[in-house]
Every structure is written in C-alpha cells, then in structure tokens.
C-alpha cells in the first residue's frame, strides 16, 4: 500500500497526522534535508541557476562539468567519466552505446532495468549464466560477450567479494555494471566498486551510476576508458540531452567534508545495528552496506505496528517480486537504531 507524504522522508515520515520512523529509501547519507548540504546547494543555485537545459555541445559551456568528471574519474579509478542528468539516463546511454557495438549481450541475475534495451531476460543464476557464456564462446565466430549487471543487487551473492563473477571467463568478457547503490557509500571515500571489478581483469569495464543515492544530487555518471567515452561524447545521444544541473554538480565538488562527515555517521549507525542485533537470520546482508533485505511480510506488518516504515513494494514493476528492505542512513539517531534493534530482537515469528 502506498503511503502519501508531503515533505522529504528523512528519519521520520508523517502519514495521516501520525509519525513513523523511516528505515527505507535510498538517501543513505541523509543529505537531501540536511541543512549544511542544502545551504551549499542554495548558494550554488544563486550562482548557476535552477536548471541549465542547453546541450553540452553548445558553444557556451560551464567549466564545472569537466572539473566534476575529472574528479569523479580520479575518485573511482577510471581513465575517464561522463556525467548525465540522471542515473537512469546514464544507464540507457551506456546500454545504447554497447548494443551498437559488435558485442553479444548477456544479463546477470537482478540486473536493473536502466541497462535494458527493449525486453530482455535475466539469467536466474550465475551457474546457468556461466554455462551459457562458455558455450557461446566455443561457437565459431562468436562476438565478444558483454555482461550487464548490478554491482550491488541485494541478493548477497555479489558485493563485496563478487564470488559469483569469479566463476565466469572474465578475461573474454566486457563487464557493464550499475553501481548506483555503491558509489558515495562504499569504498575509499565513497569510490564505489570500480577498482574491485577492475581487479577481476575483465576484457573491458564500464560502470554507470546515479549520483543521487550516495551523493545527494540529481545526476548520473559513466566510467570507462578514454577512447570509448570520447566516442560516446561524440554521439547524438550525448549532444541531444540536457546535462545535470550545474548547481548540483558544483555542490558535489564542494561537499567533500560533508560527505566524509555523513559517511562516518552512517558507518557508526551500521556498526551499532550489527553489534546489538541478536541474529541476521531474517536478512540478506552485504558486508559494509547499510541495507537488510528480507522476504517475511509478517515482519513488515510487525514493524509498522511499532510505527516503523521500511521499503516494501513490487520492484521494478507490479509483476516483480515484493521487495522488503530495512535501510539505515546517516539521518538516524543512535536512539533510532537502538529502538529498531530492540524491535527486531523481539520479533519471534
């Protein structure tokens, strides 16, 4: 059942005049309603305006985009970076580019629809994917296979060690990974998973992401080698799309101390939660990530009875499985974490 609200869902939401603690969403650092971050954003809106809808190919260009792309590439460890106005557009742009190359696409379990073109079918398991890839590579005149995947797919079988990937013939495969739930949150200074995937030595690596979940701005990014990203920049897809808000991008560049502060709080909240929770048996948990996915609808009802709302809906469409997930954020106070843990420890079904 959808709950309608009239302000940003921080640590609390108000529904029908009743307050609930909120342990859902994707605002991992709790930036969108954090005043120091808002003040920085407002300052940059006064400088750059509320929106900028001209092409990045225009003869008049903001320098802040190139500065942010250089910074992001250095942060994640890639040769180059392209920013877009959203993470979904970044995924579609990258997917479009890959599909126009001489590659054979494969889709890993739980791949996000941002990487789809038309209607595609994911492999259910990595074991079946491995068999399909190896059989395909043995075919005469086989094209290079490209694997589309989510870096963090909430199944618990990928991040942080990517054991499921290690069974694949990676040296012959191009990897295209969506890191929307990792960048800004995990890795050194929020660098995400690029270096971890690169260490697996795939034939080639591309990573795309939203910058909204970890960095709190409406923008997306694509990471990869300079040659391919330059070709992408020279496409009509790139030239025809409006960029991210320059005020948002400038805020990203100036908010490093805020990001560090909020990541520290998030890590403390996660450590407190794990220390006091009696059992993880109900959850799929990825080491270092502040999310706890589960399948028990009775736990959803139990938490709501205790005035706690979590992420709980069919995703990404009505035909999909129900997704139930507890999400910790930097917005939560230590008392919120304590109350959540005590409530979970009292659930015996």
N, C-alpha and C positions, 0 to 999 in steps of 0.2 A: 504494500500500500504506500502510495506517495505521500510524503509529508511536505506541506507548503509553508515556506518561511519568507520573511520579509527583510532579512539582513544577512550578512555573511555568516556562515556556520563556523564559528570558532570553537572554543572548548565547550560552549553551550549553544543550544538552539531553543527557540520558543515556538511551541506549536499549540494553537488554541489556548493561548494565555498560560500554558504550562511549560516550565523549564525542564530540559533534559540535558544531561551531559552527553557530548557528542564525540564518539570514537569512530568516525568514518571519514569519507572523503579522501582527498589526495593532497591537502595542504600540509605536507609533512613538517615544514618549518614554521607553520602558522604565521606567514608573512603578510597575508592579504589584509588582515585587520590589526597588524602590529604598527603602532603609531610611528616609531622611528623610520620604518620602511615606507609607510605612507607619506611621511613628511618629505623624504628623499624623492619619492615618485612625484609628489605635487610640485616640488621645486623644479624637477625636470620637465614636467608638463608646461610650466610657465616659460621655460626656455625653448622647448621643442614643439609645443602644441599638443593637442589631444590625439591627433592622428596625422599620418602622412601617407597619402594614397597614390603618390607618383611611383612610376617604375624605378627599380634600382638601376636601370639603364638610362635614366634621364640625364640630360646634360648638367643638371644641378643635383648634387648628391651630398648626403650627410656623411661626414667622416666617421661618425660614431659606429656605423655598421662594420666597417673594416677593422676598427680597433677592437670591437667585441669579438669578431670572428677570429682574429689573431689570438686574442686572449683565450677564447674557448678551445682553439686547436692546441695551444700550449698546455692548457689545463688537462685535457683528456689524453694528450699524447699523439694526436694525429698530425699529418702533414698539412691539412687544410680543413676549413669549415665554411659552410654556407648557412646563413640564417634565413628563416621564413616567418610568416606571420602566425603560424600555429604548428604544433607538433603533428597534427593530422595531415596538414598540407605538406610538411617535410617528408612524412612517410609516403604520401601519394606521389610526390615529386621524385623521390628516390626509386620507388617501385616502377614508375613510368620509365625512368631512365634505364633501369635494369632490364625491363621487359622489351625495350627496343634494342638491346644488345643480343648477341648470339649466345644466349645462355638458356639452360633448361631449368625452370623454376621448381622448387620443392618447398613445402610449407610445414614447419615443425609443429608439434602439438602446442595449442594455445596461442598461436600467432595472432597478434592484434589486427583488426580489420583495416587499420591505417596502411598496412603493407599489401593489402589485396588489390588486385585489378580484376574486375568482373566477379564472377562467382567461383571460388576456389574451395578445395577440400584439404583440410589439415590432416597430416598423419596422426593417428591416435597415440602411438608410442614411438619412442626413439628407436626401439628394436626393429619395428617394421620400416621405419624411415631408413635405417642403416642398410637393411636388405635391399630396399628399392634403389638406394643410391649406388650400392656396389654392383647390383645387376645392371643398372643403367650405364655405369662407367665401363662395363665389359662389352657394351654394344659397339659395333663398328661405327666410326664417325660420330661418336657421342659428343655433344656440345658440353661445354663446361657447366656443371650443375651449380645453381645458386640456391642457398638455403635461407629462407626468410624465417625469422624467429623473434620472440620477445626475450630480451636479456633477463628480465625478471617476470616470470609468467605465473607466479604464485602457486605453482604445483609443488614446490620444494625440491624439484629434481634438477634445477639448473644452477642459478646463482647460489652460493658464491664460488663453488669449485667446478661447475659445468661438467660434472662426470658424464652426463648423458651425451654431451658433444664429443667426448674423447673416444667414443666407440666408432665415430664416423671417419671416413677417409678425408680428413680436413685439408690435407695438402693439395687435394684436387678440387676443392670446393670454395666458392665465393660465399662469404657469410654477410648477410644483411640483417642487422639486429636493431630492434627498437629498445632504447634504454630510458624511456620516459619515467619509469619508476625508480631509476637508479641515480641518474645524474643529479648533482646537487645534494644527494643524501649519502651515498656510499662512496668508497674510495677516498684517496688522499684529497682533502679539501673539496670533496664532492665531485671528484673527477669521473665517477661512474665506472663502467666496465670495459671501456675501450682497450686499455692495456692488458686486462685479463684475457680478453678474447684474442688480442694480437699475439699473446704468449702461446696460444694454441697452434700458431703457424698455419692459418688458413691460406689458401691460394691468394685471396684478396679479402679485405674487410671494409665494410661500410657500417656506420652506426648513425641512426637518426633518433630524435627525441623531442619531447615537449620540454620547454624551459619553465612551464607553469607549475609543475608539481614540486620540484625541488627549489627553483629559484624565484618563484612567485611572480613571473611576468608572462604576458601573453605573447609567446614566440616559440619557434621551433628551430632545430639545428640539424645539419647533416655533417658527418665527419668521414674523411677518407683521404685518398691520395690526391695530390695536386692536379694531376693530369685529368682524372675523371671529373673532379669537381669543377675544373675550368670548362670542360665540355658542358657540364650542367648549367653553368653560368651563362653560356652562350646560346642556350635554348630559349624558345619562345615561352615555355612553361615558366622559366625564371623571369624573363623580361616582362611577361604579361601580368604577373602577380604583384600586388602591393606588398611592401615589406612589413615587418613588425613595427610597432610604434617606436620611433626613435627615443621618446621619453622613457619607455620601458627598457630599451637596450642600454641607455645611459645609466639608468638606475641600477641595472645589473652590474655594470662596470664599477660603480661607486659603492656597492653594498657589501663588499667583501668582509669587512668587520662584522656586519650584521649577520651574514651567512654563517660565519665562524661561531658567533655567539649562540645562534639558534640551533646549529648542529650540535653544539656542546650540550645544550639543554635537552635536545631530543635523545642524545646518547645516554644522558643521565636518566631520563624517563624510561628508556628501554631497559637499562641495567636494573633499575628499581623494580620494574614489572617482572623481569625474569627471575630476579632474586627472591621475590615474595610469592610468585605463583607456584602452587604446590605441584602442578602437573601440566605438561603440554600435550596430553593425550588427545584432547579435543581438536588440536590445531595442526595445520601445515605451517611451519615456520622456517624462514630462511635466515641463517645466522647473520646478524648485523642489520637486518631490515625491520622497520617498525610495524610490520603487519602480521596478522594472525588469522589465517583463513580456515573456515570450518564448514561443515555440512549439516549440522544439527539445528533444525528450525525451532526446537524447544528452547535452545539456548538464546536464540533471538528474542523469543517471547519473554523469557525469564529476565533478560537484560532490560527489555522495555518496561516490564513491570517494576523494575528498580529505577526507572527514569533514566535509562541509558539507551541511546540510539546508535546503531552501527551501520556500516554499509551493508545493504541487503536488498538486492534486486536481480532480475534476469539480465545478464550482460553478455554480449553487446546488443542483443535483441530479445524479443519476447519468447522466441523459440529456444533460447540458450538456457543453460543450467542456472539455477539461482546461485548468486554469489554472496556469501556472508563473510564479512571480514571486519575484525577489530583493527583500528588504525590508531597508533599513538602519534602525537605531534608535540612540537615544542610549545604549543599553546597550553598544554595541560599542566596543571599544578601538581606538586607532589601529592597533595591530598586527593586529587582526582585519580591518580594512579593507584593510591592506597585503596580507595573506595572500589575501583574497578577490580583489583586483585581480590579483595575480600569477597566481593560478589561472585566472582568466578570460582573462588575456592569453596564457596557454599553451594555451588551447583552440583548436584549428585546424580543427575539422570544420564 
